[in-house]
Amino acid sequence: MTKVPDTLIVVDDDPEIRELLVDYLERHGFRALAAEDADALYALLDTLTPALVVLDLMLPGQDGFAICRRLREQGQLPIIMLTASDDHTDRILGLEFGADDYLSKPFDPRELLARIKAVLRRCRPSAGLARAAEARMVAFGDWSLDRVSRELIDGRGKRSALTGADFQLLQVFLERPEQVLSREELYRLTRGRPAPPLDRSMDVHVCRLRQRLGDDAQDSPLIRTVRGEGYVLAARVAAVA
């Protein structure tokens, strides 16, 4: 059976860049469509669901930040943001608004292709994770989670109820095991909006969840700290039959 190619949308107001990227991506196995601004992008999104959007920051009308924020409010469509600016603030804001990756112009199309493939791998669960996402009971480390009752179950079968915030945070980790998640990503994924500037509340929530899992707040073997990047659930996740 022939594999249906993933659809990508390239949003850039420069027609030469749009044509170059569409041609390059199609030569490497993708179906690529182009949009010159927000209106053209939204029109395409009304008719299809792409695998990923390559989004330029500087656009006429709505800029890339506004588009990224709107897309994040509507779902988890993967986004790679492009910019001609070398201002690190733009990169930070792009990631805080929900971009999955960020690339500065000028760039080698081969690097963009590699980043697209990497983001798609991160955003797509394996078959095992897909089954776990649909299961009532999932196992990780020495623990299990009952998604219906929202209870943690330890290795001896003892159950303890989770608060709504703890349950949401654990769900995010279980859906993305062995993947480093920044504080900003955790905040957006649990609350559906970007984190306020300099907000550190997610550290408190992670510390509380670690304590619920019986781990030391500063040296957890299950939810590990990745210095300068965020946190990672260092366990495999599987459905419980």
C-alpha positions in Angstrom: 0.0 0.0 0.0 1.4 3.4 -1.0 2.0 5.7 2.0 0.0 9.0 1.9 2.5 11.8 2.2 2.2 14.2 5.1 0.8 17.6 4.3 2.9 20.7 5.3 1.9 24.4 5.0 4.6 27.0 4.4 3.5 30.5 5.5 5.8 33.2 4.2 5.1 36.5 2.4 8.2 36.1 0.2 7.1 34.2 -3.0 10.6 33.1 -3.8 11.0 31.5 -0.4 7.6 29.9 -0.6 8.3 28.4 -4.0 11.8 27.2 -3.0 10.6 25.5 0.2 7.5 23.9 -1.4 9.6 22.5 -4.2 12.3 21.2 -1.8 9.8 19.6 0.6 7.9 17.9 -2.2 11.1 16.5 -3.6 11.7 14.9 -0.1 8.4 13.1 0.2 5.9 15.7 1.6 2.9 17.3 0.1 3.6 21.0 0.6 1.2 23.9 0.3 1.9 27.7 0.5 0.2 30.6 2.1 1.3 34.2 2.0 -0.5 35.5 5.1 -2.8 34.6 7.9 -6.0 34.7 5.9 -4.6 32.3 3.3 -3.4 29.9 6.1 -6.8 29.9 7.8 -8.5 29.3 4.4 -6.3 26.2 4.0 -7.0 25.0 7.5 -10.7 25.2 6.8 -10.3 22.5 4.2 -7.5 20.2 5.6 -5.5 19.3 8.6 -1.8 19.5 7.9 0.9 17.5 9.8 2.9 20.7 10.5 3.0 24.4 9.7 6.3 26.2 8.8 5.5 29.8 9.9 7.4 33.0 9.2 7.4 35.5 12.0 7.2 38.7 9.9 4.0 38.7 7.9 1.6 41.4 6.7 -1.5 41.7 8.9 -1.3 39.1 11.7 2.3 38.3 12.5 3.6 34.9 13.3 3.2 35.4 17.1 -0.5 36.1 16.7 -1.0 33.2 14.3 0.9 30.8 16.6 -1.1 31.9 19.6 -4.4 31.3 17.7 -3.3 27.9 16.5 -2.3 26.9 20.0 -5.7 28.0 21.4 -7.3 25.6 18.9 -5.1 22.6 19.3 -1.6 21.1 19.2 -0.8 21.4 15.5 3.1 21.3 15.3 4.7 24.7 14.3 8.2 25.6 13.3 8.7 29.3 13.3 11.1 31.2 10.9 12.6 34.6 11.4 15.1 36.9 9.7 15.8 38.5 13.1 18.7 37.5 15.2 17.0 38.9 18.4 17.0 36.1 21.0 13.8 37.7 22.5 11.9 36.7 19.3 13.0 33.1 19.7 12.0 33.0 23.4 8.6 34.6 22.6 8.0 32.2 19.7 8.6 29.2 22.0 6.5 30.7 24.7 3.6 31.3 22.3 3.8 27.6 21.5 6.1 27.0 18.6 7.7 23.5 18.6 10.9 24.7 17.1 12.6 27.9 15.8 14.9 28.5 12.9 16.7 31.8 11.9 17.0 32.9 8.3 19.0 32.4 6.2 19.1 28.6 6.7 20.0 25.5 4.8 16.8 23.8 3.6 18.4 20.5 4.8 18.3 21.8 8.4 14.6 22.7 8.1 13.9 19.3 6.7 15.7 17.6 9.6 13.9 19.8 12.1 10.5 19.0 10.5 11.2 15.3 10.8 12.4 15.6 14.4 9.2 17.6 15.4 7.0 15.1 13.7 8.7 12.2 15.5 8.3 14.0 18.9 4.6 14.9 18.2 3.5 11.4 17.0 3.1 8.7 19.6 4.3 5.2 18.9 1.7 2.4 18.5 2.2 1.5 22.2 1.7 5.1 23.3 -1.4 5.4 21.2 -2.9 2.4 22.9 -1.9 3.8 26.3 -3.6 7.1 25.4 -6.9 5.3 24.9 -6.6 3.0 28.0 -8.3 3.6 31.3 -5.3 2.3 33.2 -1.6 3.1 32.3 1.5 1.9 34.0 4.8 3.8 34.4 7.7 2.9 36.7 6.3 1.3 39.8 3.0 3.2 39.5 -0.3 3.0 37.6 -2.9 5.7 36.9 -6.6 5.1 36.7 -7.7 7.9 34.4 -11.4 7.5 35.2 -11.2 7.7 39.0 -8.0 9.9 38.8 -6.2 7.7 41.2 -2.6 6.8 41.6 -1.9 3.1 42.4 1.4 2.1 43.9 3.1 -1.3 43.6 1.1 -2.7 46.5 -2.2 -1.7 45.0 -2.8 1.3 47.3 -4.9 4.0 45.7 -4.7 7.7 46.3 -6.7 10.4 44.6 -5.1 13.2 42.6 -6.1 16.9 42.5 -7.1 18.3 39.2 -3.8 20.1 38.7 -1.7 17.1 39.7 -3.7 14.8 37.3 -3.4 17.2 34.4 0.4 17.6 34.9 0.9 13.8 35.2 -1.2 13.3 32.0 1.1 15.6 30.1 4.1 13.7 31.2 2.5 10.3 30.4 1.6 11.5 26.9 5.2 12.5 26.3 7.4 10.0 28.1 11.2 10.4 27.8 10.7 13.8 26.2 12.2 16.9 27.8 9.5 19.5 28.4 10.2 23.1 29.3 8.4 25.0 32.0 6.7 27.0 29.3 5.5 23.9 27.5 4.2 22.4 30.7 2.3 25.5 31.6 0.7 25.8 28.1 -0.2 22.1 27.9 -1.8 22.1 31.4 -3.5 25.5 31.2 -4.1 26.1 27.6 -2.3 29.5 27.5 1.3 30.9 27.5 3.0 31.2 30.9 3.3 34.7 32.3 6.8 36.2 32.1 9.2 34.9 34.7 6.6 32.6 36.1 8.0 29.7 38.2 4.8 28.2 39.4 5.4 25.0 37.3 8.4 24.2 39.5 6.1 24.1 42.5 3.6 21.8 40.7 6.4 19.4 39.6 7.7 19.3 43.1 4.3 18.5 44.5 3.8 15.7 41.8 7.2 14.2 42.7 6.1 14.1 46.3 2.9 12.3 45.4 5.1 9.8 43.5 7.2 9.3 46.6 10.3 10.9 45.1 12.7 13.4 46.6 11.7 16.9 45.3 15.3 17.7 44.2 16.5 14.3 43.0 13.7 12.4 41.5 14.5 9.3 39.5 11.1 9.4 37.8 10.6 13.0 36.9 14.1 14.2 36.3 15.3 17.8 36.0 17.3 18.6 32.8 19.4 21.6 33.7 18.6 24.6 31.6 15.8 22.8 29.7 13.0 21.5 31.9 11.7 18.1 33.0 11.4 14.6 31.6 9.4 11.6 32.7 12.2 8.9 32.7 9.9 5.9 32.4 8.2 3.9 29.7 4.4 4.1 29.6 2.1 1.2 28.7 -1.6 0.3 28.8 -2.6 -2.0 31.6 -4.8 -4.9 30.3 
